[in-house]
Amino acid sequence: MRASDILGEIGYLRSVGNLDIDVAGVNYDSRKIEKGDIFCAVPGHDQNGHSFAVNARGSGASLLVLEKEIEGVEPPYVIVDDVRRSLALISHVIYGHPSRKLFVVGITGTNGKTTTSYLIESVLGRKFKGCAVIGTLGIGSGKSIKKSSLTTPESVDLARNMRTFVDEGIEALAMEVSSHSLALKRVEGISFDIAVFTNMSHDHLDFHKNFYSYHRVKLSLFEELSSSGKSSIGVMNSDDPYIDSFVKACSAEHLMYSLKDPGADVFVERYYLSTEGTSIIFKTNAGRYECIMPLLGRFNVQNAAAAFTVGLAAGVSPNEIVKGIESLKTLKGRFERIDGPGFDIFIDFAHTPDALENLLITARELAPKRIILVFGCGGDRDKSKRPLMGEIGARLADTLIITSDNPRMENSERILDDIEAGARHIRSDLRRITSRRDALYEALKSANEGDMVLVAGKGHEDYQIIGTQRYPFDDKIEVLKALKELGGEE
């Protein structure tokens, strides 16, 4: 492929040197450059790609994409106003615009993205020849899911994976769209058929600095929806307090789902929760449809409503949508149930104030005698949510144990101080056990018949980050070990 043809599609401010050259690929990591690649000098959080432009040229980069002139760098190179955006657009050109050949659903929101993406995968699989997923739990289709370090991968990795899906004959994709990916232009160049808004609450303010910026970047997915080249549709949760801003921002047709508004396109007329499953009645313009799904909890009723609405927008018949929702089993770390000796244990990824509150409200709806909550907060992340989560835990749980999450480079005790500051306004009888392993053991030891133990914060994660090291730690495995030590059932 000729560099001039690629750049003709994406645009640039100016060029230096001959652009009528062949290119082999594109990369933003100078260590991975192969002969003939385009190197995009991405400004990073810790390091700036412009510092490695000379190295990239030495490794065989045929063209450099820069935001500024660099002394000592030989042509050819081009100057652009946003290297991140150019990286994304170049990637999609090089890989043949694979998103245009897929039915792509992007899900954004503070909570519920992962479960909703898998529900949508199950629903779209009833119509399309295969549906892949990209998100927190990994990348792939069917049982072939490989781990990913990012909820939404870098743009070149997204384009490459989409190309693979197309080559494998897969026709649809459900992908999580994180606020980081929107801010960092990772999803530029993707043609979305449907964009889903789940909810909006406090999270990632360490990165976005304030709630306004966090909210603003979420809106951008819907503002650009009509420019994808497809007949796109927005699917939105009308129960969310911020729904008006998303409706206003949406540049395409939109559909609503709701647990409160009978006039919504998909209305949850009735639902029944138990520890065995969830029964839902969906009301639509086409009629009423009953669904009995294995997923538990009120928040999963909302996620199922989102998936039902996506299914309708995608042209899946309502009966097939129901079958798709009913066929999805519990996901790892998403209100995942473990049977205890006479009591229930649930592991959940809830790591924001809103998610923790919804988790505890759902738990209370299942009518346990007591709720014993174990949770912590991550280090080097948004500190403002810690006292909020402490207050929520103290208010809604019967027994509260605060512990470590992923402390990273922060002192664990200081993190617990922040959580405790919020909890102490409500109660003084909380327990503080820094070791997560010990905290889980004590929670299970104190549980009696009919109680419920909630373990929140890490969910699917199989590691704990202390300092700069990752140590093996899986809440589910640790719970099973503790039950065995206590003489419970494994």
C-alpha positions in Angstrom: 0.0 0.0 0.0 1.3 3.5 -0.9 1.8 6.0 1.9 0.3 8.7 -0.4 -2.9 6.8 -0.8 -3.3 6.2 3.0 -2.5 9.8 3.8 -4.9 11.0 1.1 -7.7 9.3 3.0 -6.9 10.7 6.5 -5.4 14.1 5.8 -2.4 15.9 7.3 -1.1 19.4 7.8 2.1 19.2 5.8 4.6 16.7 4.5 8.4 16.6 4.1 9.9 14.2 1.6 8.6 11.7 -0.9 5.3 10.1 0.1 5.1 7.9 -3.0 6.5 4.9 -1.1 5.3 1.5 0.0 4.4 0.8 3.6 4.0 -2.5 5.3 2.0 -1.7 8.5 1.7 0.8 11.3 2.8 0.9 14.9 3.1 3.3 17.9 5.8 1.3 19.7 9.3 1.9 18.3 10.5 -1.4 19.8 8.0 -3.3 17.6 8.7 -1.4 14.3 9.3 -3.7 11.3 10.9 -2.6 8.0 8.4 -0.6 6.0 6.1 0.3 8.9 4.6 3.8 9.6 5.6 5.0 13.0 3.1 7.2 14.8 4.8 9.2 17.6 2.0 9.1 20.1 2.3 11.5 23.1 1.9 9.2 26.2 1.2 9.7 29.9 4.8 8.8 30.9 6.7 9.0 27.7 6.3 10.8 24.4 6.6 8.9 21.2 8.4 11.8 19.6 11.5 10.9 21.7 11.7 7.6 19.9 11.2 8.8 16.3 14.9 8.4 15.5 14.9 4.9 17.0 11.9 4.0 14.9 13.6 5.3 11.7 16.7 3.2 12.6 14.5 0.1 13.0 13.2 0.5 9.4 10.2 2.8 9.7 9.4 4.1 6.2 7.3 7.1 7.3 7.0 9.0 10.5 3.7 10.7 11.7 4.5 13.6 14.1 2.8 16.5 15.7 6.0 18.7 15.6 9.3 18.9 13.9 12.1 16.9 15.4 15.8 17.8 15.0 17.8 15.1 13.3 14.9 13.2 11.9 15.2 12.5 8.2 12.3 12.6 5.8 9.8 11.4 4.8 7.5 12.4 7.6 4.2 14.2 7.9 2.9 16.7 10.5 -0.6 16.2 11.9 -2.6 18.0 14.5 -3.4 14.8 16.5 -1.2 11.7 16.2 -3.6 9.5 18.2 -6.4 10.2 15.8 -4.1 9.7 12.8 -2.9 6.4 14.2 -6.5 5.2 14.4 -7.5 6.3 10.9 -4.3 4.9 9.4 -4.9 1.6 11.1 -8.3 1.2 9.7 -7.1 2.1 6.2 -4.3 -0.4 6.3 -6.6 -3.2 7.5 -9.2 -2.4 4.9 -11.8 -0.7 7.1 -12.9 -4.0 8.8 -15.6 -2.3 10.9 -17.5 -1.4 7.8 -17.8 -5.2 7.1 -19.1 -6.0 10.7 -22.3 -5.1 12.5 -20.6 -3.2 15.3 -22.3 -2.4 18.7 -20.4 -0.1 21.1 -21.4 0.0 24.7 -20.4 2.9 27.0 -21.4 3.8 30.5 -19.9 3.7 34.0 -21.3 0.3 34.9 -22.7 -2.8 33.1 -20.7 -2.6 29.9 -19.2 -6.1 30.2 -22.3 -8.1 31.0 -24.3 -6.1 28.4 -21.7 -6.8 25.8 -22.0 -10.6 26.4 -25.8 -10.4 26.4 -25.6 -8.6 23.1 -23.2 -11.2 21.7 -25.7 -13.9 22.7 -28.6 -12.0 21.1 -26.8 -11.1 17.8 -25.6 -14.6 17.5 -29.2 -15.6 16.8 -29.2 -13.6 13.6 -25.6 -13.1 12.4 -22.9 -15.6 11.6 -20.9 -15.3 14.8 -20.6 -12.3 17.1 -17.2 -11.4 18.7 -16.6 -9.4 21.9 -14.0 -6.9 22.9 -13.8 -5.8 26.5 -12.7 -6.2 30.1 -12.8 -10.0 30.0 -10.9 -10.3 26.7 -11.1 -10.4 22.9 -12.5 -13.1 20.7 -15.6 -15.1 19.9 -17.3 -18.2 21.3 -15.1 -20.0 23.7 -11.9 -18.5 22.2 -11.3 -15.4 24.3 -7.8 -14.1 24.9 -7.0 -11.7 27.7 -6.5 -8.0 27.1 -4.8 -5.5 29.4 -7.2 -2.8 28.3 -11.0 -2.6 28.3 -10.8 -1.0 24.8 -7.5 -1.8 23.2 -5.3 0.7 21.3 -6.7 1.6 17.8 -4.2 -0.4 15.8 -5.0 -3.5 17.9 -8.7 -2.9 17.4 -8.3 -2.7 13.6 -6.1 -5.8 13.5 -8.6 -7.8 15.6 -11.6 -6.6 13.5 -9.7 -7.7 10.4 -9.2 -11.1 11.9 -12.9 -11.4 12.8 -13.9 -10.5 9.2 -11.4 -13.0 7.8 -12.8 -15.7 10.1 -16.3 -15.0 8.7 -17.7 -13.4 11.8 -20.4 -10.8 11.0 -21.0 -8.9 14.3 -19.1 -7.4 17.2 -20.1 -6.2 20.6 -17.4 -4.0 22.2 -17.0 -2.0 25.3 -16.1 1.6 24.7 -14.3 3.0 27.8 -14.1 6.7 28.6 -10.3 6.4 28.3 -10.6 5.0 24.7 -12.8 7.9 23.7 -10.5 10.5 25.2 -7.5 8.9 23.6 -9.1 8.5 20.2 -8.8 4.7 20.2 -12.2 4.2 18.6 -11.7 6.8 15.8 -12.4 5.3 12.4 -14.8 2.6 13.7 -18.2 2.5 11.9 -20.7 1.8 14.7 -24.1 0.5 13.8 -25.4 0.9 17.4 -24.1 2.8 20.4 -25.4 1.9 23.8 -25.5 4.1 26.9 -25.9 2.1 30.1 -25.6 4.7 32.9 -23.5 7.6 34.2 -21.9 7.9 37.6 -18.7 8.8 39.5 -15.6 7.1 38.1 -12.1 7.6 36.6 -11.8 11.2 37.9 -8.1 10.5 38.4 -7.8 10.4 34.6 -10.5 12.9 33.5 -9.9 15.3 36.4 -13.5 16.3 36.9 -17.0 14.9 36.3 -17.7 17.4 33.5 -14.8 16.1 31.4 -15.8 12.5 32.1 -19.4 13.2 31.1 -18.3 15.2 28.0 -16.1 12.4 26.6 -19.0 9.8 27.0 -21.2 12.1 24.9 -18.8 12.1 22.1 -19.6 8.6 21.0 -23.2 9.7 20.3 -22.3 13.0 18.8 -20.3 11.3 16.1 -22.7 8.3 15.5 -24.2 9.6 12.3 -20.8 10.1 10.7 -20.0 6.4 10.7 -21.4 5.9 7.2 -24.0 3.5 8.4 -27.7 4.0 9.4 -26.7 4.1 13.0 -29.0 4.0 16.1 -28.5 5.0 19.7 -29.8 2.8 22.5 -30.2 4.5 25.8 -31.2 4.0 29.4 -34.0 6.5 30.0 -33.9 6.0 33.7 -30.5 7.5 34.1 -30.4 11.1 35.5 -28.1 12.2 32.6 -30.3 10.8 29.8 -31.4 14.2 28.5 -27.8 15.1 27.6 -27.3 11.9 25.7 -30.5 12.3 23.8 -29.5 15.8 22.9 -26.0 14.7 21.9 -27.1 11.8 19.8 -26.8 12.6 16.1 -28.8 9.5 15.0 -32.1 7.9 15.6 -32.4 6.5 19.2 -34.4 3.9 21.1 -35.1 3.9 24.9 -35.2 1.1 27.5 -36.5 1.6 31.0 -37.6 0.0 34.2 -39.7 3.0 35.1 -41.2 4.5 31.9 -44.1 2.5 30.3 -43.6 4.7 27.1 -40.1 3.5 26.5 -39.4 1.4 23.4 -38.5 -1.5 25.7 -40.2 -1.3 29.1 -39.5 -3.8 31.9 -43.1 -4.2 33.0 -42.3 -6.7 35.8 -39.4 -8.6 37.1 -38.8 -11.2 39.9 -35.4 -11.8 41.5 -34.2 -14.9 43.3 -30.9 -16.6 44.0 -31.7 -19.1 41.2 -32.4 -16.7 38.3 -34.4 -13.7 37.2 -37.9 -13.5 35.5 -38.6 -10.5 33.4 -41.6 -9.3 31.3 -40.6 -7.0 28.5 -43.2 -4.7 27.0 -42.6 -3.5 23.4 -44.7 -2.1 20.5 -44.7 -5.7 19.2 -46.1 -7.2 22.4 -45.0 -8.6 25.7 -42.3 -11.2 26.1 -41.3 -13.2 29.1 -37.7 -14.0 29.8 -36.2 -16.3 32.5 -32.5 -15.7 32.6 -29.7 -17.3 34.7 -28.2 -13.9 35.5 -29.1 -12.5 38.9 -29.8 -9.0 40.2 -31.7 -5.9 39.4 -28.7 -4.4 37.5 -28.8 -7.4 35.2 -32.5 -6.6 34.5 -31.2 -3.3 33.1 -28.5 -5.0 31.2 -30.9 -7.4 29.7 -33.3 -4.5 28.7 -30.4 -2.9 26.9 -29.6 -6.1 25.0 -33.3 -6.6 24.2 -33.4 -3.1 22.7 -30.2 -3.7 20.7 -31.7 -6.9 19.3 -34.8 -5.0 18.1 -32.6 -2.3 16.5 -30.6 -5.0 14.8 -33.7 -6.7 13.4 -33.6 -9.8 15.6 -37.0 -11.3 16.2 -38.3 -10.8 19.8 -38.5 -14.5 20.5 -34.9 -15.0 19.3 -33.8 -12.1 21.5 -35.4 -13.9 24.5 -33.6 -17.1 23.7 -30.3 -15.2 23.4 -30.7 -13.6 26.8 -31.8 -16.8 28.4 -28.8 -18.7 27.1 -26.1 -16.5 28.8 -24.7 -18.0 31.9 -23.1 -16.1 34.8 -19.9 -14.3 33.9 -16.8 -14.5 36.0 -16.8 -11.9 38.7 -20.2 -10.4 37.7 -22.5 -11.2 40.7 -21.0 -14.7 40.5 -22.5 -17.0 43.1 -20.7 -19.5 45.2 -22.7 -21.8 47.5 -21.6 -21.6 51.1 -22.5 -24.0 54.0 -26.0 -22.6 54.5 -25.3 -19.1 53.1 -24.7 -17.5 49.7 -21.5 -15.9 48.6 -21.4 -13.4 45.6 -18.3 -12.0 43.9 -18.7 -8.8 41.9 -16.6 -6.3 40.1 -18.4 -3.3 41.7 -15.7 -0.7 42.1 -17.6 2.6 41.9 -20.1 4.2 44.3 -23.0 3.6 42.0 -22.1 0.0 41.3 -21.6 -0.8 45.0 -24.9 0.8 45.9 -26.8 -1.2 43.2 -25.0 -4.4 44.3 -26.2 -3.9 47.9 -29.7 -2.9 46.9 -30.0 -6.0 44.7 -28.6 -8.2 47.5 -31.2 -6.8 49.9 -34.0 -7.7 47.4 -32.9 -11.3 47.6 -33.9 -11.2 51.3 -30.8 -12.6 53.2 -30.8 -12.5 57.0 -27.6 -10.4 57.0 -25.4 -8.9 54.3 -21.7 -9.1 55.1 -19.7 -6.9 52.8 -16.0 -7.1 52.0 -14.5 -4.4 49.8 -11.6 -2.0 49.2 -10.5 0.6 46.8 -7.6 0.7 44.3 -4.5 2.8 44.9 -3.3 5.5 42.4 -6.8 5.9 41.3 -9.7 8.3 42.0 -9.4 9.1 45.7 -12.7 11.0 45.9 -14.8 7.9 45.6 -13.3 6.1 48.6 -15.3 7.9 51.4 -18.4 7.7 49.2 -18.1 3.9 48.9 -17.3 3.7 52.7 -20.6 5.5 53.4 -22.6 3.3 51.1 -21.1 0.1 52.6 -21.8 1.3 56.1 -25.3 2.3 55.3 -26.5 -0.7 53.3 -24.5 -3.7 54.7 -25.2 -5.3 58.1 -21.5 -6.1 58.6 -18.8 -4.2 56.9 -15.2 -5.3 56.5 -12.9 -2.9 54.6 -9.7 -4.3 53.1 -7.1 -4.0 50.4 -7.9 -4.0 46.7 -5.0 -3.2 44.4 -3.0 -0.7 46.5 -0.4 -0.2 43.7 2.1 2.4 44.9 -0.1 3.8 47.6 0.1 2.9 51.3 -2.8 0.4 52.0 -3.5 1.9 55.4 -4.0 5.4 53.9 -6.5 4.0 51.4 -8.4 2.3 54.2 -8.3 5.7 56.1 -10.1 7.3 53.2 -12.8 4.6 53.0 -13.2 4.6 56.8 -13.7 8.4 56.8 -16.9 8.0 54.9 -18.1 4.9 56.8 -17.6 6.4 60.3 -20.3 8.9 59.7 -22.8 6.0 59.7 -21.3 3.4 62.1 -18.4 2.6 64.3 -18.6 -1.1 64.3 -16.9 -1.7 60.9 -13.9 -4.1 60.7 -10.6 -3.1 59.1 -8.5 -6.0 57.9 -5.7 -5.0 55.5 -4.9 -8.5 54.2 -7.6 -9.3 51.6 -7.1 -13.0 52.2 -7.6 -12.6 56.0 -10.6 -10.3 55.4 -12.3 -13.0 53.2 -11.6 -15.7 55.8 -13.1 -13.6 58.6 -16.2 -12.7 56.6 -16.9 -16.4 55.8 -16.1 -17.4 59.4 -18.7 -14.9 60.7 -21.5 -15.9 58.3 -24.5 -17.9 59.6 -27.3 -19.8 57.8 -29.4 -17.5 55.6 -26.7 -14.8 55.4 -25.1 -13.4 52.3 -21.4 -12.6 51.9 -20.6 -10.0 49.2 -17.0 -9.6 47.9 -16.7 -6.5 45.8 -14.2 -4.6 43.8 -12.0 -7.1 42.0 -14.4 -9.5 40.3 -12.8 -11.4 37.5 -9.2 -10.2 38.3 -6.8 -13.0 39.1 -4.1 -10.8 40.6 -3.4 -8.2 43.2 -1.1 -5.2 42.4 1.1 -4.3 45.3 3.8 -1.7 44.5 4.7 -2.4 40.9 4.3 -6.2 41.2 1.3 -8.4 40.3 0.8 -11.3 42.6 -1.6 -14.2 42.0 -4.9 -13.5 43.8 -8.4 -14.6 42.7 -11.3 -13.8 45.0 -13.2 -16.9 44.0 -10.2 -19.2 44.6 -9.5 -17.5 47.9 -13.1 -17.9 49.0 -13.0 -21.6 48.1 -9.8 -22.1 50.0 -11.2 -20.4 53.0 -14.4 -22.5 52.9 -12.3 -25.6 52.8 -10.2 -24.5 55.8 -13.4 -23.7 57.7 -14.9 -27.1 56.9 -17.3 -25.8 54.3 -18.2 -27.2 51.0 -15.8 -26.7 48.1 
